[in-house]
Amino acid sequence: MSAAGGEEKESFNRAPAATAAERNREPIKEVMLRYLDPSTRGVLVEIAAGFGVHAQHIAPSYPDLTWQTTEINEDSFAQITQTTASCTNVPPPQVLDVSTSIETWPEAAISSDVAAILVVNLTHISPWICTLNVLQGAASKLRPSGLLLIYGPFAIDGEPQGEGNIKFDASLRSKNDEWGYRDRDVVFQEGERFGLERVAAEAMPADNHFLIMRRPSL
């Protein structure tokens, strides 16, 4: 899990996160196929790819798209490589730490032909600067008309939705005071401030949301 901060960062994205990825991979795929054409060429950069579950499940639906997985360090690289071994369009993972300024993002992870950036379950278990850097990075690194796709739980009008989300948000904040649900509209507003266009907010199972933004065409 990219840039989640401290010891929790290293421990959170293990079995629980892998289980969550198994549950949400098909709903994520269904929404992606509605907004990102299966014939798309170029590169999709997955930030905070975890164990590579989403790449393994979704990349085959985009045969002409290079699906570049990234993580904050190399700890999960062996697992990502094993999980995606059957995917011909998933190259070896690269290091990308979104807690750092976009000027430091490596060219190996962010090429010059980025059609989409996918972020799953990062915003609520990382400092706010990580979300801001993702938004700024997408505005800078996506090609014209490229999509930023952000999945996860979000607050609506400043409040998590449902008792389970309220408890989870409180639990996250007790682990790390820089974590917690981000307000969906604030994320959109910050994206617009960096120059992205708001496309849609899709309601997802278990009170999650899929935020879709676009870099404007030239």
PADREN-329664 format. One record per atom (N, C-alpha, C, CB): x, y, z; residue in three letters. Coordinates in steps of 0.2 Angstrom, whole numbers, plus 5000, padded with zeros to 4 digits. Glycine has a CB too. Example, Ala and Ser with C-alpha at 12.3 -4.5 7.8 and 13.67 -1.06 7.14 Angstrom:
BEGIN
506649725039ALA 506249785039ALA 506649845039ALA 505749785045ALA 506449895035SER 506849955036SER 506450005039SER 507049975029SER 
***
This chain:
BEGIN
500449945000MET 500050005000MET 500450065000MET 499550005006MET 500450104995SER 500850164994SER 500750215000SER 500750194987SER 501350235003ALA 501350295007ALA 500850295012ALA 501350355003ALA 500650245016ALA 500150245021ALA 500450265027ALA 499850175021ALA 501150265028GLY 501450295034GLY 501550245040GLY 500950345037GLY 502250245042GLY 502450205048GLY 502350125047GLY 502050225053GLY 502350095053GLU 502350025053GLU 501649995050GLU 502349995060GLU 501050035051GLU 500450005049GLU 500450005041GLU 499950055051GLU 500850045038LYS 500950045031LYS 501149975028LYS 501350095028LYS 501649945032GLU 501949885030GLU 501449825031GLU 502549875033GLU 501049835036SER 500649775038SER 499949775036SER 500649775046SER 499649835034PHE 498949835032PHE 498849795025PHE 498749905031PHE 499249805021ASN 499149775014ASN 499349705013ASN 499449825009ASN 499149665017ARG 499349595017ARG 498649555016ARG 499649565023ARG 498549505020ALA 497949465019ALA 497249505018ALA 497849415024ALA 497149545023PRO 496449585023PRO 496449625016PRO 496449635028PRO 496949655014ALA 496849695007ALA 496849645001ALA 497449735007ALA 497149595002ALA 497149544996ALA 496449514996ALA 497649484997ALA 496049505002THR 495449475002THR 494949524999THR 495249455009THR 495049595001ALA 494649644998ALA 494649654990ALA 494849715001ALA 495249644988ALA 495449644981ALA 495049594977ALA 496149644979ALA 495049534980GLU 494649474977GLU 493949494977GLU 494749414981GLU 493649524982ARG 492949544982ARG 492749594977ARG 492749564989ARG 493149644976ASN 492949704972ASN 493249704965ASN 493249764975ASN 493649654963ARG 493949654957ARG 493449654951ARG 494449594956ARG 492949614952GLU 492449604946GLU 492049674946GLU 491949544947GLU 491749704951PRO 491349764950PRO 491849824947PRO 491149794957PRO 492449824949ILE 492949874947ILE 493049864939ILE 493649864950ILE 493049794937LYS 493149784930LYS 492549804926LYS 493249704929LYS 491949794929GLU 491349814925GLU 491349884924GLU 490749784929GLU 491449924929VAL 491449994928VAL 492050024923VAL 491550034935VAL 492649994924MET 493150014919MET 492950004912MET 493749974921MET 492649944911LEU 492449924904LEU 491949974901LEU 492249854903LEU 491550014905ARG 491150064903ARG 491450124901ARG 490550074908ARG 491950144904TYR 492350204903TYR 492950204899TYR 492450234910TYR 493350144899LEU 493950134896LEU 493850084891LEU 494550124901LEU 493850104885ASP 493750054879ASP 494249994879ASP 493750094872ASP 493949934878PRO 494449874878PRO 494949874873PRO 494049814878PRO 494849914868SER 495349924862SER 495949974864SER 495049934856SER 495850004870THR 496350064871THR 497050034871THR 496250094878THR 497450074868ARG 498250064868ARG 498550114872ARG 498450074861ARG 499150104874GLY 499550144878GLY 499750104885GLY 499250204880GLY 499750144890VAL 499950114897VAL 499450134902VAL 500650144899VAL 499250084906LEU 498850104912LEU 499350094918LEU 498250054913LEU 499350144922VAL 499750134928VAL 499350124934VAL 500150204929VAL 499450064938GLU 499050054944GLU 499550074950GLU 498849974944GLU 499250114953ILE 499650144959ILE 499350104965ILE 499450214961ILE 499850084970ALA 499750044976ALA 499349974973ALA 499250074980ALA 499749934969ALA 499449874966ALA 499349814971ALA 499849854960ALA 499649824977GLY 499549764982GLY 499849704980GLY 498749754983GLY 499449654979PHE 499749584977PHE 499649574969PHE 499449534981PHE 499349624966GLY 499249614958GLY 498649584957GLY 499849574956GLY 498149584961VAL 497549544960VAL 497149584954VAL 497049544966VAL 497049644955HIS 496649684950HIS 497049674943HIS 496649754951HIS 497649684942ALA 498049674936ALA 497849604933ALA 498749684937ALA 497949554937GLN 497849484935GLN 497149474932GLN 497949434941GLN 496649504935HIS 495949494934HIS 495749544928HIS 495449514939HIS 495949604927ILE 495649654922ILE 496149654916ILE 495549714926ILE 496749654917ALA 497249664911ALA 497049624905ALA 497949654914ALA 496849564906PRO 496749524900PRO 496149554896PRO 496549454902PRO 495749594899SER 495149624895SER 495449684891SER 494649654900SER 496049704892TYR 496349764888TYR 497049734885TYR 496549824893TYR 496949694880PRO 497549664877PRO 498049704874PRO 497349614872PRO 497849764872ASP 498349814868ASP 498549864873ASP 497949844863ASP 498449864880LEU 498649904885LEU 499149874889LEU 497949934889LEU 499649914890THR 500149884895THR 499949904902THR 500849914893THR 499849854906TRP 499649874913TRP 500249874918TRP 499149814915TRP 500449934920GLN 501049944924GLN 500849944931GLN 501450004922GLN 501049894935THR 500949894942THR 501449934946THR 500849824945THR 501249964951THR 501750004955THR 501649994963THR 501850074953THR 502149994967GLU 502049994974GLU 502550044977GLU 502149924977GLU 502450054984ILE 502950104987ILE 503650074988ILE 502650114994ILE 503750004988ASN 504349974988ASN 504349904985ASN 504649974996ASN 504849874985GLU 504849804982GLU 504649744986GLU 505649794980GLU 504349764992ASP 504149704996ASP 503649654993ASP 503849735003ASP 503249684989SER 502649634986SER 502849624979SER 502049674987SER 503449634976PHE 503549624969PHE 503549554967PHE 504249654968PHE 503749514972ALA 503749444970ALA 503049414970ALA 504149394975ALA 502649434974GLN 501949414974GLN 501549444968GLN 501549434980GLN 501749504966ILE 501349534960ILE 501649494954ILE 501549604960ILE 502249484954THR 502549444948THR 502149374947THR 503249434948THR 502149344953GLN 501849274953GLN 501049274951GLN 501849244960GLN 500749324954THR 500049334953THR 499849344945THR 499749384957THR 500249394942THR 500149414935THR 500549374930THR 500349484935THR 500849314932ALA 501249274928ALA 500949264921ALA 501549214931ALA 500249254921SER 499949224915SER 499749284910SER 499349184917SER 499849344913CYS 499649404909CYS 500249434905CYS 499349464914CYS 500149424898THR 500649444894THR 500749524893THR 500549424887THR 500249564895ASN 500349634895ASN 500449664902ASN 499649664892ASN 500649634907VAL 500849654913VAL 501649654914VAL 500449624919VAL 502049704913PRO 502749694914PRO 502949694922PRO 503049764911PRO 503549684923PRO 503749684930PRO 503549754934PRO 504549674931PRO 503349744940PRO 503149804944PRO 503749854945PRO 502949784951PRO 503549914946GLN 504049964947GLN 503850004954GLN 503950024941GLN 504350034957VAL 504250074963VAL 503950144961VAL 504950084967VAL 503450164965LEU 503150224964LEU 502850244971LEU 502650234959LEU 503150294974ASP 502950324981ASP 502550384980ASP 503550324986ASP 501950384981VAL 501550444979VAL 501550494985VAL 500850424977VAL 501850474990SER 501950534995SER 502450584993SER 502150495002SER 502850564988THR 503350614986THR 503150654980THR 503950574983THR 503450714979SER 503250754974SER 503250724967SER 503650814974SER 502750744962ILE 502750714956ILE 503350724952ILE 502150734952ILE 503750774953GLU 504450784950GLU 504850724951GLU 504750844952GLU 504750684957THR 505250624958THR 504950564955THR 505350624966THR 504350564952TRP 504050494950TRP 504550474944TRP 503350504948TRP 504750404945PRO 505150384940PRO 504850374933PRO 505450314942PRO 505250384928GLU 505050374921GLU 504850304920GLU 505550404916GLU 505250254923ALA 505150184922ALA 504350164924ALA 505550144927ALA 504050204929ALA 503450184931ALA 502850234927ALA 503350204938ALA 503050294925ILE 502650334922ILE 502950354915ILE 502550404926ILE 502650324910SER 502850334903SER 502550394900SER 502750274899SER 502750404894SER 502450464890SER 501750454887SER 502950484885SER 501550394888ASP 500850374884ASP 500350344889ASP 501050324878ASP 500250374895VAL 499850354900VAL 499050364898VAL 499950384907VAL 498750304896ALA 498050314895ALA 497550314901ALA 497850254890ALA 497850284906ALA 497450284912ALA 497850274919ALA 496850234912ALA 497650294924ILE 497950284931ILE 497350254935ILE 498250354934ILE 497550194938LEU 497050164942LEU 497250164950LEU 496850094940LEU 496850184954VAL 497050184961VAL 496450154965VAL 497150264964VAL 496650094969VAL 496150064972VAL 496350064980VAL 496049984970VAL 495850084984ASN 495950084991ASN 496550114994ASN 495850004994ASN 496750174991LEU 497350204994LEU 497150264998LEU 497750224988LEU 496650304996THR 496450374998THR 496350375006THR 495950404995THR 496050325008HIS 495850325015HIS 496350295020HIS 495150285016HIS 496850265017ILE 497350235021ILE 498050255019ILE 497350155021ILE 498050325018SER 498750355017SER 498550435019SER 498950355009SER 499150465020PRO 499050545021PRO 498750575015PRO 499750575023PRO 498350635017TRP 498050675012TRP 498550695006TRP 497750735015TRP 499150705008ILE 499650725002ILE 499650674997ILE 500350735005ILE 499550614998CYS 499550554993CYS 499050564988CYS 499550484997CYS 498450574991THR 497850594986THR 498050654982THR 497250594990THR 498250704985LEU 498350764981LEU 498950754976LEU 498650824986LEU 499450714978ASN 499950704973ASN 499750654967ASN 500550664976ASN 499250614969VAL 498950574963VAL 498550614958VAL 498450514966VAL 498150664961LEU 497750704957LEU 498250754953LEU 497350754961LEU 498750774956GLN 499250824952GLN 499650784947GLN 499650854957GLN 499750724949GLY 500150674944GLY 499750654938GLY 500350614948GLY 499150644940ALA 498650624934ALA 498550684929ALA 497950604937ALA 498550744932ALA 498450804928ALA 499050814924ALA 498250864932ALA 499650794926SER 500250804923SER 500450744918SER 500850814928SER 500350684920LYS 500650624917LYS 500150594912LYS 500850574922LYS 499550604913LEU 499050574908LEU 499150604902LEU 498350574911LEU 499050564896ARG 498950594890ARG 498250634889ARG 499050544884ARG 498250674884PRO 497550704883PRO 496950654883PRO 497550754877PRO 496450674886SER 495850624887SER 495950564891SER 495650604880SER 496550554894GLY 496750504898GLY 496250504905GLY 497450494900GLY 496150444908LEU 495750444913LEU 496050424920LEU 495150384912LEU 495850454925LEU 496050444932LEU 495450404935LEU 496250504936LEU 495550344938LEU 495050304941LEU 495250284948LEU 494950234937LEU 494850314953ILE 494950304960ILE 494350264963ILE 495050374963ILE 494550214966TYR 494050164969TYR 494150164977TYR 494050094967TYR 493650164981GLY 493750164988GLY 493150184992GLY 494350194990GLY 493150184998PRO 492550215002PRO 492750295003PRO 492550185009PRO 492150335002PHE 492250405003PHE 491750435008PHE 492250434996PHE 491850485011ALA 491350525014ALA 490950565009ALA 491650575020ALA 490250575011ILE 489850615007ILE 489650675012ILE 489150575005ILE 489650735010ASP 489550795014ASP 489950785020ASP 488850805015ASP 490550765020GLY 490950755026GLY 490850695031GLY 490850825030GLY 490350655029GLU 490250595033GLU 490250535030GLU 489550605036GLU 490550485033PRO 490550415030PRO 489850385030PRO 491050365034PRO 489650345025GLN 488950325025GLN 488850255027GLN 488750325017GLN 488450245032GLY 488250185035GLY 488650175041GLY 488450135030GLY 488350135046GLU 488750115052GLU 489350085052GLU 488250075057GLU 489450035047GLY 490050005046GLY 490650055044GLY 489949945041GLY 490450095039ASN 490950145037ASN 491150195042ASN 490750185031ASN 490650215046ILE 490850255052ILE 491350225057ILE 490150275056ILE 491250165058LYS 491650125063LYS 492350115060LYS 491350055065LYS 492350105053PHE 492950085050PHE 493450155050PHE 492850065043PHE 493050205048ASP 493450275048ASP 493750285055ASP 492950325045ASP 493350275060ALA 493550295067ALA 494150245068ALA 493050285072ALA 494150185066SER 494650135067SER 495350155064SER 494450065065SER 495250185057LEU 495850205054LEU 496150265057LEU 495650225046LEU 495750315059ARG 496050375062ARG 496350355069ARG 495450425063ARG 496150305072SER 496450285078SER 497150255077SER 496050235082SER 497250225071LYS 497850195070LYS 498350245067LYS 497750135064LYS 498150295064ASN 498550345061ASN 498150405060ASN 498850315054ASN 498350465063ASP 497850525062ASP 497950555056ASP 498050575068ASP 498350525051GLU 498350555044GLU 497950515039GLU 499050555042GLU 497650455042TRP 497150415038TRP 496450445039TRP 497250345040TRP 496050415035GLY 495250425036GLY 494950435029GLY 495150485041GLY 494350425029TYR 493950435023TYR 493950515021TYR 493150425024TYR 494050515014ARG 494050585011ARG 493350595008ARG 494650585005ARG 493250665008ASP 492550685005ASP 492550674998ASP 492450755008ASP 492150644995ARG 492050634988ARG 492150694984ARG 491450594986ARG 491750744986ASP 491650804982ASP 492350844983ASP 491050844984ASP 492650844988VAL 493250874989VAL 493850844985VAL 493550874997VAL 493850784984VAL 494250754979VAL 494150774972VAL 494250674980VAL 493550774970PHE 493350804964PHE 493650874963PHE 492650794962PHE 493450914968GLN 493650984968GLN 494450994967GLN 493351024974GLN 494750954971GLU 495550964971GLU 495750934964GLU 495850914976GLU 495450884961GLY 495650864954GLY 495550924949GLY 495250804952GLY 494950954950GLU 494751014945GLU 495251064946GLU 494051034946GLU 495551074952ARG 495951134954ARG 496651114950ARG 496151134961ARG 496851054949PHE 497451034946PHE 497351034938PHE 497650964948PHE 496651034936GLY 496551034929GLY 496150974926GLY 497151044925GLY 495950934930LEU 495650874928LEU 494850884927LEU 495750814933LEU 494550854923GLU 493850854922GLU 493450804926GLU 493650854915GLU 492950824930ARG 492450774933ARG 492050734928ARG 492050804939ARG 492150664928VAL 491750634923VAL 491150594926VAL 492150574920VAL 491250564932ALA 490650524935ALA 490950504942ALA 490450464931ALA 490450484946ALA 490550454952ALA 490050394953ALA 490350494959ALA 490250334952GLU 489850274952GLU 489850244959GLU 490250224947GLU 489250224961ALA 489050194967ALA 489250124966ALA 488350194969ALA 489650094971MET 489950024971MET 489649984977MET 490650024971MET 489749914977PRO 489549874982PRO 489849904989PRO 489649804981PRO 489549884994ALA 489749895001ALA 489949975002ALA 490449855002ALA 489550014999ASP 489550085000ASP 490250114998ASP 489450105008ASP 490550084993ASN 491150114990ASN 490950154984ASN 491650054988ASN 491450194981HIS 491250234976HIS 491850224971HIS 491150304978HIS 491750244964PHE 492250244959PHE 492250314956PHE 492050184954PHE 492750354957LEU 492750414955LEU 493150414948LEU 493150464960LEU 492850444943ILE 493150444936ILE 493250524934ILE 492750414931ILE 493950534933MET 494150604931MET 494550594924MET 494550644936MET 494550654921ARG 494850654914ARG 495350714913ARG 494350644908ARG 495950694910ARG 496350754908ARG 496050784902ARG 497050734907ARG 495950844901PRO 495550874895PRO 495950854889PRO 495450944896PRO 495650854883SER 495950844877SER 496250914875SER 495450824872SER 496750904871LEU 497050964868LEU 496651014864LEU 497750954865LEU 
***
